Amino acid sequence: MSGPGSLISFDLESAEHAERIPGAVRLITHAVSLGGIDTLIQHPAGLTHRPVAPEAKPQARMLRLSIGLEDPADIIDDLVQALESTR
């Protein structure tokens, strides 16, 4: 395999906004996984890292996105509508 990976993370302006995004996506699935073919989104501070000590947790305003094989325009459109609908 060559080229960039398909797992990205990004911070939103607040933890509250980050918590709402996974529930607002329509195409993207709110789930934890690595290596699948579907695009997934998760809020690590509220899912996989919930039991982790506060000093070791990722930022509460961070989201993790694993890009799948869907049309890139569809993924972008879904993220945009989720970001706009949860402001």
N, CA, C and O atoms as a MOPAC input file, in Angstrom:
PM7 MOZYME 1SCF
protein

 N      0.84000 1    -1.16900 1     0.00000 1
 C      0.00000 1     0.00000 1     0.00000 1
 C      0.88900 1     1.23700 1     0.00000 1
 O      1.89300 1     1.29400 1     0.71000 1
 N      0.51600 1     2.20700 1    -0.78900 1
 C      1.24200 1     3.47400 1    -0.78500 1
 C      0.24600 1     4.61700 1    -0.71900 1
 O     -0.92900 1     4.44600 1    -1.04200 1
 N      0.71300 1     5.76700 1    -0.30400 1
 C     -0.17700 1     6.91800 1    -0.17900 1
 C     -0.63600 1     7.10000 1     1.24900 1
 O     -0.25500 1     6.34200 1     2.14100 1
 N     -1.46000 1     8.11500 1     1.45600 1
 C     -1.91300 1     8.42700 1     2.81500 1
 C     -2.88100 1     7.37800 1     3.35900 1
 O     -3.48000 1     6.61000 1     2.60600 1
 N     -3.01400 1     7.36700 1     4.65900 1
 C     -3.95600 1     6.46500 1     5.31000 1
 C     -5.37600 1     6.99000 1     5.23100 1
 O     -5.61800 1     8.07900 1     4.71100 1
 N     -6.29400 1     6.22700 1     5.73800 1
 C     -7.70400 1     6.61800 1     5.63900 1
 C     -8.31900 1     6.91400 1     7.00200 1
 O     -9.54200 1     6.96600 1     7.12700 1
 N     -7.49200 1     7.10800 1     8.01900 1
 C     -7.98500 1     7.43000 1     9.35300 1
 C     -7.52000 1     8.83300 1     9.70700 1
 O     -6.32300 1     9.11700 1     9.72600 1
 N     -8.48300 1     9.70900 1     9.98900 1
 C     -8.14300 1    11.08200 1    10.35600 1
 C     -8.86500 1    11.45200 1    11.64300 1
 O     -9.87700 1    10.85100 1    12.00300 1
 N     -8.33600 1    12.43000 1    12.31200 1
 C     -9.02600 1    12.97600 1    13.47800 1
 C     -9.02300 1    14.48700 1    13.34600 1
 O     -8.13000 1    15.06800 1    12.73100 1
 N    -10.03200 1    15.11600 1    13.93200 1
 C    -10.12800 1    16.56500 1    13.87300 1
 C    -10.86500 1    17.06000 1    15.10000 1
 O    -11.68200 1    16.34900 1    15.68500 1
 N    -10.56300 1    18.28900 1    15.48000 1
 C    -11.17500 1    18.91100 1    16.65000 1
 C    -12.25900 1    19.88500 1    16.22200 1
 O    -12.11700 1    20.59600 1    15.22700 1
 N    -13.33400 1    19.90700 1    16.97800 1
 C    -14.38900 1    20.89600 1    16.78900 1
 C    -14.22400 1    21.97800 1    17.83700 1
 O    -13.35500 1    21.88000 1    18.70400 1
 N    -15.05200 1    23.01100 1    17.76300 1
 C    -14.89900 1    24.13900 1    18.67900 1
 C    -15.28200 1    23.80500 1    20.11400 1
 O    -14.86300 1    24.49800 1    21.04100 1
 N    -16.07900 1    22.74600 1    20.31400 1
 C    -16.46500 1    22.38900 1    21.68000 1
 C    -16.71100 1    20.89200 1    21.80000 1
 O    -16.98400 1    20.21300 1    20.81000 1
 N    -16.61200 1    20.38900 1    23.01900 1
 C    -16.90900 1    18.98200 1    23.28700 1
 C    -18.38000 1    18.68800 1    23.02400 1
 O    -18.72100 1    17.61500 1    22.52700 1
 N    -19.24600 1    19.63000 1    23.35200 1
 C    -20.68600 1    19.43800 1    23.15100 1
 C    -21.00500 1    19.23800 1    21.67900 1
 O    -21.81900 1    18.38400 1    21.32800 1
 N    -20.36400 1    20.02600 1    20.81100 1
 C    -20.59900 1    19.87700 1    19.37200 1
 C    -20.07700 1    18.52300 1    18.89400 1
 O    -20.74100 1    17.84500 1    18.11000 1
 N    -18.90000 1    18.12700 1    19.35800 1
 C    -18.32200 1    16.84400 1    18.96500 1
 C    -19.20900 1    15.67900 1    19.39000 1
 O    -19.30500 1    14.68800 1    18.66700 1
 N    -19.85100 1    15.77700 1    20.53200 1
 C    -20.72900 1    14.70600 1    21.01400 1
 C    -21.97700 1    14.55700 1    20.15000 1
 O    -22.52600 1    13.46000 1    20.05100 1
 N    -22.43400 1    15.64100 1    19.52200 1
 C    -23.67100 1    15.60500 1    18.72600 1
 C    -23.46700 1    15.11300 1    17.29200 1
 O    -24.39700 1    14.57500 1    16.69300 1
 N    -22.29200 1    15.28500 1    16.74500 1
 C    -22.04300 1    14.95600 1    15.33700 1
 C    -22.31000 1    13.48000 1    15.00700 1
 O    -23.01400 1    13.22000 1    14.03200 1
 N    -21.79200 1    12.50300 1    15.75900 1
 C    -22.03200 1    11.10700 1    15.37600 1
 C    -23.51400 1    10.74000 1    15.26700 1
 O    -23.87000 1     9.86700 1    14.47600 1
 N    -24.36400 1    11.37400 1    16.03000 1
 C    -25.79200 1    11.09700 1    15.94200 1
 C    -26.48700 1    11.80500 1    14.80200 1
 O    -27.65000 1    11.52300 1    14.51300 1
 N    -25.79000 1    12.72500 1    14.14800 1
 C    -26.40100 1    13.51600 1    13.08000 1
 C    -26.02000 1    13.05600 1    11.67700 1
 O    -26.61700 1    13.50400 1    10.69800 1
 N    -25.03500 1    12.17100 1    11.56800 1
 C    -24.64600 1    11.69600 1    10.23800 1
 C    -25.70300 1    10.74000 1     9.70200 1
 O    -26.40600 1    10.07900 1    10.46600 1
 N    -25.80500 1    10.67600 1     8.37400 1
 C    -26.81500 1     9.81700 1     7.73600 1
 C    -26.18100 1     8.66000 1     6.96600 1
 O    -26.64900 1     7.52400 1     7.04600 1
 N    -25.13200 1     8.95000 1     6.23100 1
 C    -24.43300 1     7.92300 1     5.45400 1
 C    -23.34800 1     7.25700 1     6.30000 1
 O    -23.19100 1     6.03600 1     6.29200 1
 N    -22.62700 1     8.06700 1     7.00900 1
 C    -21.52000 1     7.59400 1     7.84200 1
 C    -22.08400 1     6.86400 1     9.06100 1
 O    -23.08800 1     7.28200 1     9.63700 1
 N    -21.43100 1     5.77500 1     9.44400 1
 C    -21.87900 1     4.97700 1    10.57900 1
 C    -21.13500 1     5.38000 1    11.85000 1
 O    -19.91600 1     5.55400 1    11.83700 1
 N    -21.87500 1     5.52500 1    12.93900 1
 C    -21.27300 1     5.81500 1    14.24800 1
 C    -20.86800 1     4.47700 1    14.85900 1
 O    -21.70800 1     3.75400 1    15.39600 1
 N    -19.58000 1     4.15100 1    14.77500 1
 C    -19.09300 1     2.85700 1    15.26000 1
 C    -17.58000 1     2.91000 1    15.43500 1
 O    -16.91900 1     3.83800 1    14.96900 1
 N    -17.05300 1     1.90900 1    16.10600 1
 C    -15.61300 1     1.77300 1    16.31900 1
 C    -15.13300 1     0.57700 1    15.52100 1
 O    -15.65700 1    -0.52600 1    15.67600 1
 N    -14.14400 1     0.78600 1    14.67000 1
 C    -13.57000 1    -0.29900 1    13.89000 1
 C    -12.35100 1     0.22800 1    13.15100 1
 O    -12.18100 1     1.43800 1    13.00400 1
 N    -11.53300 1    -0.65100 1    12.70400 1
 C    -10.40000 1    -0.30000 1    11.84800 1
 C    -10.35300 1    -1.28000 1    10.68600 1
 O    -10.50800 1    -2.48600 1    10.87900 1
 N    -10.14300 1    -0.77100 1     9.49700 1
 C     -9.91200 1    -1.64300 1     8.36200 1
 C    -11.13100 1    -2.07800 1     7.58100 1
 O    -11.00000 1    -2.89200 1     6.66700 1
 N    -12.31500 1    -1.57200 1     7.89500 1
 C    -13.50000 1    -1.93700 1     7.13200 1
 C    -13.61800 1    -1.11700 1     5.86100 1
 O    -12.76800 1    -0.27400 1     5.57200 1
 N    -14.68400 1    -1.37100 1     5.10200 1
 C    -14.88300 1    -0.64800 1     3.84700 1
 C    -15.88500 1     0.49500 1     3.97500 1
 O    -16.04800 1     1.27800 1     3.03900 1
 N    -16.55200 1     0.60200 1     5.11100 1
 C    -17.53800 1     1.65700 1     5.32300 1
 C    -16.90800 1     2.81600 1     6.08500 1
 O    -15.99200 1     2.62400 1     6.88600 1
 N    -17.40800 1     4.01500 1     5.82700 1
 C    -16.93100 1     5.18500 1     6.55400 1
 C    -17.55800 1     5.19600 1     7.93800 1
 O    -18.77300 1     5.06300 1     8.08400 1
 N    -16.71100 1     5.35600 1     8.95800 1
 C    -17.15700 1     5.33200 1    10.34800 1
 C    -16.71200 1     6.60500 1    11.05500 1
 O    -15.67300 1     7.17900 1    10.72900 1
 N    -17.50600 1     7.03500 1    12.02100 1
 C    -17.13600 1     8.17700 1    12.84700 1
 C    -17.29600 1     7.78300 1    14.30800 1
 O    -18.19700 1     7.02400 1    14.66400 1
 N    -16.42400 1     8.30000 1    15.13600 1
 C    -16.54700 1     8.04400 1    16.57100 1
 C    -16.04500 1     9.24200 1    17.36100 1
 O    -15.23500 1    10.03800 1    16.88600 1
 N    -16.54300 1     9.34100 1    18.55900 1
 C    -16.12000 1    10.35400 1    19.52200 1
 C    -15.33500 1     9.59800 1    20.59400 1
 O    -15.92900 1     9.11700 1    21.55900 1
 N    -14.00800 1     9.48300 1    20.44500 1
 C    -13.21200 1     8.63900 1    21.33700 1
 C    -13.39500 1     8.92600 1    22.82500 1
 O    -13.44300 1     7.99400 1    23.62800 1
 N    -13.49800 1    10.19400 1    23.20500 1
 C    -13.63200 1    10.52100 1    24.63200 1
 C    -14.91200 1     9.95100 1    25.22300 1
 O    -14.98500 1     9.70600 1    26.42700 1
 N    -15.91900 1     9.74000 1    24.38900 1
 C    -17.18600 1     9.21200 1    24.87800 1
 C    -17.39500 1     7.73600 1    24.59900 1
 O    -18.37700 1     7.15700 1    25.06200 1
 N    -16.48700 1     7.11100 1    23.84800 1
 C    -16.64500 1     5.69300 1    23.50600 1
 C    -15.45500 1     4.88300 1    24.00800 1
 O    -15.43400 1     4.42100 1    25.14900 1
 N    -14.47500 1     4.72300 1    23.14100 1
 C    -13.34700 1     3.83500 1    23.43000 1
 C    -12.48400 1     4.29900 1    24.58900 1
 O    -11.86100 1     3.47700 1    25.26100 1
 N    -12.43600 1     5.59400 1    24.83300 1
 C    -11.56200 1     6.12600 1    25.87900 1
 C    -12.32700 1     6.60500 1    27.11500 1
 O    -11.75900 1     7.28200 1    27.97300 1
 N    -13.58900 1     6.26300 1    27.20400 1
 C    -14.39500 1     6.69000 1    28.36000 1
 C    -13.77700 1     6.23500 1    29.69000 1
 O    -13.72200 1     7.03400 1    30.62500 1
 N    -13.30500 1     4.97200 1    29.81200 1
 C    -12.76100 1     4.53500 1    31.10600 1
 C    -11.31300 1     4.96100 1    31.36200 1
 O    -10.76000 1     4.65800 1    32.42000 1
 N    -10.70400 1     5.64900 1    30.41900 1
 C     -9.30300 1     6.04700 1    30.54700 1
 C     -9.17300 1     7.21900 1    31.52300 1
 O    -10.06400 1     8.06400 1    31.61200 1
 N     -8.07900 1     7.25900 1    32.23800 1
 C     -7.81600 1     8.35800 1    33.17900 1
 C     -7.87600 1     9.69500 1    32.44500 1
 O     -7.42800 1     9.78800 1    31.30200 1
 N     -8.41700 1    10.72300 1    33.07800 1
 C     -8.59200 1    12.02900 1    32.41500 1
 C     -7.32400 1    12.57400 1    31.76000 1
 O     -7.38900 1    13.15200 1    30.67500 1
 N     -6.18700 1    12.39500 1    32.40100 1
 C     -4.95200 1    12.93500 1    31.83200 1
 C     -4.48700 1    12.18100 1    30.58600 1
 O     -3.65000 1    12.68900 1    29.84100 1
 N     -5.01600 1    10.97700 1    30.34700 1
 C     -4.63300 1    10.18300 1    29.18000 1
 C     -5.68200 1    10.21700 1    28.07000 1
 O     -5.44100 1     9.70300 1    26.97800 1
 N     -6.83400 1    10.81100 1    28.33600 1
 C     -7.91200 1    10.85900 1    27.34200 1
 C     -7.58000 1    11.82400 1    26.21000 1
 O     -6.88300 1    12.81900 1    26.41100 1
 N     -8.09700 1    11.51300 1    24.99900 1
 C     -7.97900 1    12.49400 1    23.92000 1
 C     -8.88600 1    13.69100 1    24.22500 1
 O     -9.78400 1    13.60300 1    25.06200 1
 N     -8.64500 1    14.78200 1    23.55200 1
 C     -9.49300 1    15.96800 1    23.71400 1
 C    -10.95900 1    15.58900 1    23.52900 1
 O    -11.28600 1    14.82800 1    22.61900 1
 N    -11.82800 1    16.09800 1    24.36100 1
 C    -13.26100 1    15.79400 1    24.27600 1
 C    -13.89700 1    16.40900 1    23.03800 1
 O    -15.01500 1    16.04400 1    22.67400 1
 N    -13.20700 1    17.33000 1    22.39100 1
 C    -13.76700 1    17.94500 1    21.18700 1
 C    -13.24900 1    17.29100 1    19.90200 1
 O    -13.49300 1    17.78900 1    18.80400 1
 N    -12.52900 1    16.16800 1    20.05000 1
 C    -11.97200 1    15.45800 1    18.90300 1
 C    -12.92200 1    14.37600 1    18.39000 1
 O    -13.57400 1    13.68200 1    19.17000 1
 N    -12.98600 1    14.24700 1    17.07300 1
 C    -13.68800 1    13.15300 1    16.41900 1
 C    -12.68100 1    12.37800 1    15.57800 1
 O    -11.69100 1    12.93700 1    15.10600 1
 N    -12.94300 1    11.09800 1    15.39600 1
 C    -12.10400 1    10.24200 1    14.56800 1
 C    -12.96000 1     9.72800 1    13.41400 1
 O    -14.08100 1     9.26100 1    13.61700 1
 N    -12.42000 1     9.82100 1    12.21000 1
 C    -13.14100 1     9.41300 1    11.00700 1
 C    -12.30300 1     8.40200 1    10.24200 1
 O    -11.15500 1     8.67600 1     9.89000 1
 N    -12.88000 1     7.22800 1     9.98600 1
 C    -12.24000 1     6.20200 1     9.18100 1
 C    -12.93800 1     6.21500 1     7.82100 1
 O    -14.11800 1     5.87800 1     7.72400 1
 N    -12.21200 1     6.60100 1     6.77700 1
 C    -12.79800 1     6.78800 1     5.45500 1
 C    -12.95700 1     5.44600 1     4.75200 1
 O    -12.01400 1     4.66000 1     4.66700 1
 N    -14.16300 1     5.19600 1     4.25000 1
 C    -14.46200 1     3.96400 1     3.53700 1
 C    -14.46200 1     4.15500 1     2.03100 1
 O    -13.81600 1     5.06100 1     1.50500 1
 N    -15.19600 1     3.28900 1     1.34600 1
 C    -15.19600 1     3.27700 1    -0.11300 1
 C    -16.35900 1     4.04600 1    -0.74000 1
 O    -16.52500 1     4.01700 1    -1.96000 1
 N    -17.15600 1     4.72500 1     0.06100 1
 C    -18.26000 1     5.49100 1    -0.50000 1
 C    -17.71000 1     6.62800 1    -1.37100 1
 O    -16.52900 1     6.96600 1    -1.29900 1
 N    -18.57500 1     7.20000 1    -2.17900 1
 C    -18.18500 1     8.33800 1    -3.00900 1
 C    -17.71500 1     9.47300 1    -2.09900 1
 O    -18.43100 1     9.84900 1    -1.17100 1
 N    -16.53200 1    10.02100 1    -2.34600 1
 C    -16.02900 1    11.10100 1    -1.48900 1
 C    -16.99400 1    12.27800 1    -1.35700 1
 O    -17.10500 1    12.86400 1    -0.28000 1
 N    -17.68400 1    12.62600 1    -2.42400 1
 C    -18.64200 1    13.74000 1    -2.36300 1
 C    -19.77300 1    13.42900 1    -1.39000 1
 O    -20.25000 1    14.32200 1    -0.69100 1
 N    -20.20500 1    12.16900 1    -1.33800 1
 C    -21.27300 1    11.77900 1    -0.40600 1
 C    -20.80000 1    11.87700 1     1.04500 1
 O    -21.55300 1    12.30300 1     1.92000 1
 N    -19.56100 1    11.48400 1     1.29400 1
 C    -18.99800 1    11.57400 1     2.64900 1
 C    -18.91300 1    13.03700 1     3.07600 1
 O    -19.30800 1    13.39400 1     4.18600 1
 N    -18.39700 1    13.87400 1     2.18900 1
 C    -18.27900 1    15.30600 1     2.49300 1
 C    -19.64700 1    15.91500 1     2.74200 1
 O    -19.83400 1    16.65300 1     3.70900 1
 N    -20.61200 1    15.60800 1     1.86700 1
 C    -21.97000 1    16.14500 1     2.04000 1
 C    -22.55700 1    15.73600 1     3.38300 1
 O    -23.20700 1    16.54500 1     4.04600 1
 N    -22.33600 1    14.49200 1     3.79000 1
 C    -22.87500 1    14.01800 1     5.06300 1
 C    -22.22500 1    14.74600 1     6.23700 1
 O    -22.90700 1    15.14100 1     7.18300 1
 N    -20.91800 1    14.91900 1     6.17400 1
 C    -20.23700 1    15.65400 1     7.24600 1
 C    -20.71600 1    17.10000 1     7.32200 1
 O    -20.94300 1    17.62500 1     8.41300 1
 N    -20.86900 1    17.74200 1     6.17300 1
 C    -21.32300 1    19.13700 1     6.15200 1
 C    -22.71100 1    19.25700 1     6.76100 1
 O    -22.95000 1    20.13600 1     7.58900 1
 N    -23.64100 1    18.37100 1     6.35400 1
 C    -24.99900 1    18.47600 1     6.90200 1
 C    -25.01000 1    18.20000 1     8.39900 1
 O    -25.77400 1    18.82400 1     9.13500 1
 N    -24.16900 1    17.26800 1     8.86500 1
 C    -24.11100 1    16.97200 1    10.30300 1
 C    -23.54000 1    18.15700 1    11.07400 1
 O    -24.05000 1    18.51500 1    12.13600 1
 N    -22.49500 1    18.75700 1    10.54600 1
 C    -21.89600 1    19.92300 1    11.20300 1
 C    -22.88500 1    21.08300 1    11.26700 1
 O    -23.00500 1    21.75100 1    12.29500 1
 N    -23.58800 1    21.31700 1    10.16900 1
 C    -24.53700 1    22.43800 1    10.12600 1
 C    -25.77100 1    22.18800 1    10.98800 1
 O    -26.28100 1    23.11100 1    11.62300 1
 N    -26.24800 1    20.95700 1    11.01300 1
 C    -27.49300 1    20.67000 1    11.74300 1
 C    -27.30600 1    20.60900 1    13.25600 1
 O    -28.28500 1    20.62000 1    14.00300 1
 N    -26.05800 1    20.54400 1    13.71200 1
 C    -25.81200 1    20.42700 1    15.15200 1
 C    -25.23600 1    21.69400 1    15.76600 1
 O    -24.83300 1    21.68700 1    16.92900 1
 N    -25.19200 1    22.74800 1    15.02500 1
 C    -24.65100 1    24.02100 1    15.56300 1
 C    -25.56900 1    24.60200 1    16.57900 1
 O    -25.28200 1    25.66200 1    17.13600 1

